[in-house]
Structure formats: structure tokens, C-alpha cells
Amino acid sequence: MKVLYPLTALLISLSCIQASAQQTPLTDSEHFKSVDKRGDMEMGFSHEMTSHHFLLFRDGGAIEVEADDPNDAASKEGIRDHLVKIAGMFSQGDFQLPMLIHATVPPGVDTMQRLKGKITYTAAITQKGARVRIRTEDSEALQAIHEFLRFQIADHRTQDSIEVQQ
């Protein structure tokens, strides 16, 4: 009986290891579909009816979202609500929404949280949506902001430049 318990535990452990090894990771296509689905739910507007842009500047960057149809009042309202909300959340060091949408902690977030007092987030309404302007004078915070925005460019597939603009 004493031999049976360790042997049973060993067999169960090996089964668990084999089962976890057989789980296949998400393909890029599945990953992006999941990001889009969670994004639509968390942001309150459809990625199919809007355009995201993430821009890198020498003093920070910007997040811009616009309704593709200038007459789409519902998308514009959702965009504006979302960007005003995240500007406030990010100012507090709260990056819960990007973590939910992307199912990971985006690069740069830990530093942006730690240096939140050195970063400003300003939301502005635009004709077709809204923009959050991110600014800092701190070099470490700037690097983190750029990492965060580059991740967003890749995960939202915006095709925006990953280079710092003038």
C-alpha cells in the first residue's frame, strides 16, 4: 500500500505534464480574433467600424481612435467615453483595461505605473472620435511609453510607424 500512493501520484503527475504539453498555443489569427473580441467588449465600440492609431513622439505619444463613418454617432460616443476613461485610469496607474484586452501585461506598463507622477494623459475630443496625448520629460518613462505604444501597434495591427515622429 505504501508503494501504491507514490506510484499513483507519479502517474497522475506524468498525465498532467503530458496533457499540458499537448495544449496548442493560439495561432496569430486566433490571438488577434481574441484581442478584437475582448477589445470590442471592453472598449464599447466595434473595431470593424473604427480605426485605432498609436503614435510615438519625442515627448511621449498618442492614442487616437476615429469612427470610419463620420455619421456614426454611436461609435464616436463610445470612442470618446473610452478614451476619456482610459486617460483617467492611466493617470492613476490603472492599466487593467489593456491587460484584459490583450490577456497580458503590455510592455512598459510596470514602469508607467511606477512613474505615473511623471506622465500626463490628456484626452481630447476630435471630429470623428478622440485622442489621448501622453507626455513626459522623464527618459525612463518615455522609453516605457514607446514600448507600450509599439506593443499596441503590433497587437491591434494598425500598421502605424514604430519610429518616433518629430
C-alpha positions in Angstrom: 0.0 0.0 0.0 2.9 2.4 0.8 4.3 1.9 -2.7 0.9 2.4 -4.4 0.4 6.0 -3.2 3.7 7.4 -4.6 3.3 5.4 -7.8 -0.3 6.8 -8.2 1.0 10.3 -7.6 3.7 9.8 -10.1 1.3 8.6 -12.8 -1.1 11.5 -12.2 1.8 14.0 -12.4 3.0 12.5 -15.7 -0.5 12.6 -17.1 -0.8 16.3 -16.2 2.5 17.1 -17.7 1.6 15.2 -20.9 -1.8 16.9 -21.1 -0.3 20.4 -20.7 2.3 19.7 -23.3 -0.4 18.7 -25.8 -2.2 22.1 -25.4 -1.5 24.1 -28.5 -0.9 27.8 -28.2 -3.1 30.2 -30.1 -2.2 30.9 -33.6 -1.7 34.5 -34.6 -5.1 34.6 -36.2 -6.8 33.2 -33.1 -4.8 35.6 -30.9 -5.9 38.6 -32.9 -9.5 37.5 -33.0 -9.4 37.2 -29.2 -7.9 40.6 -28.8 -10.5 42.1 -31.2 -13.4 40.4 -29.3 -12.2 41.4 -25.9 -11.4 44.9 -27.2 -14.9 45.4 -28.6 -16.4 44.3 -25.3 -14.2 46.3 -23.0 -13.9 49.5 -25.2 -17.6 49.7 -26.0 -17.3 50.1 -29.8 -16.5 47.8 -32.8 -13.0 47.5 -34.1 -14.6 46.9 -37.5 -16.3 50.3 -37.6 -13.4 52.3 -36.2 -9.7 53.0 -36.7 -7.0 52.9 -34.0 -3.7 54.7 -34.3 -0.8 54.7 -31.9 1.8 57.4 -32.5 5.2 57.9 -30.9 6.5 61.4 -30.3 9.8 62.7 -28.7 7.9 63.6 -25.6 5.6 60.6 -25.4 2.9 59.6 -27.9 -0.8 59.5 -28.6 -3.7 57.0 -28.9 -6.2 58.1 -31.5 -9.5 56.3 -32.4 -11.9 57.5 -35.0 -15.2 56.3 -36.4 -14.7 55.2 -40.0 -18.1 56.7 -40.8 -18.3 60.4 -39.8 -22.1 60.0 -39.3 -21.7 57.0 -36.9 -22.7 58.8 -33.7 -22.7 55.6 -31.6 -19.1 54.7 -32.4 -18.0 58.3 -31.8 -19.7 58.4 -28.4 -18.2 55.0 -27.5 -14.7 56.1 -28.6 -15.0 59.4 -26.6 -16.2 57.7 -23.5 -13.5 55.0 -23.7 -10.6 57.4 -24.3 -11.7 59.8 -21.5 -12.0 56.8 -19.2 -8.5 55.4 -20.0 -6.8 58.8 -19.7 -8.2 59.0 -16.1 -7.3 55.3 -15.4 -3.8 55.6 -16.8 -3.2 58.8 -14.8 -3.9 56.7 -11.7 -1.6 53.9 -12.8 -4.5 51.7 -13.7 -3.9 49.6 -16.8 -6.5 47.0 -16.1 -8.3 47.5 -19.5 -5.2 46.9 -21.7 -4.4 43.9 -19.6 -7.9 42.5 -20.1 -8.0 43.3 -23.8 -4.6 41.8 -24.6 -4.7 39.0 -21.9 -1.2 40.0 -20.8 0.6 42.9 -19.2 1.8 45.0 -22.1 5.5 46.0 -22.2 6.1 49.3 -20.4 3.2 49.1 -18.0 5.2 48.3 -14.9 7.4 51.3 -15.4 4.4 53.6 -16.4 2.7 52.6 -13.2 5.8 53.2 -11.1 6.4 56.6 -12.8 2.8 57.7 -13.1 3.5 61.0 -11.4 5.9 61.9 -14.3 3.5 61.1 -17.1 0.4 63.2 -18.2 -2.5 61.8 -20.1 -4.8 64.3 -21.8 -8.0 63.3 -23.6 -9.3 65.5 -26.3 -12.5 65.1 -28.5 -11.8 65.1 -32.2 -14.2 65.4 -35.1 -14.6 61.6 -35.6 -13.6 60.3 -32.2 -11.0 61.2 -29.6 -7.3 61.3 -28.8 -5.2 60.7 -25.6 -2.0 62.6 -25.7 0.7 61.1 -23.4 3.6 63.3 -22.3 6.7 63.0 -20.1 10.0 64.7 -19.6 11.5 61.6 -17.9 13.7 59.4 -20.1 12.7 56.1 -18.4 9.0 56.9 -18.6 9.5 57.9 -22.3 11.1 54.5 -23.1 8.2 52.7 -21.3 5.6 54.7 -23.2 7.2 53.9 -26.5 7.3 50.2 -25.6 3.6 50.3 -24.6 2.6 52.0 -27.9 4.7 49.7 -30.1 3.0 46.7 -28.4 -0.4 48.3 -29.2 0.6 48.9 -32.8 1.5 45.2 -33.2 -1.4 43.7 -31.3 -4.0 45.9 -32.9 -2.3 45.5 -36.3 -2.6 49.3 -37.1 0.4 49.4 -39.3 1.4 52.7 -37.7 5.1 53.6 -37.7 7.1 52.2 -34.7 9.6 55.1 -35.2 9.4 58.3 -33.2 7.9 61.1 -35.1 9.0 64.7 -34.9 
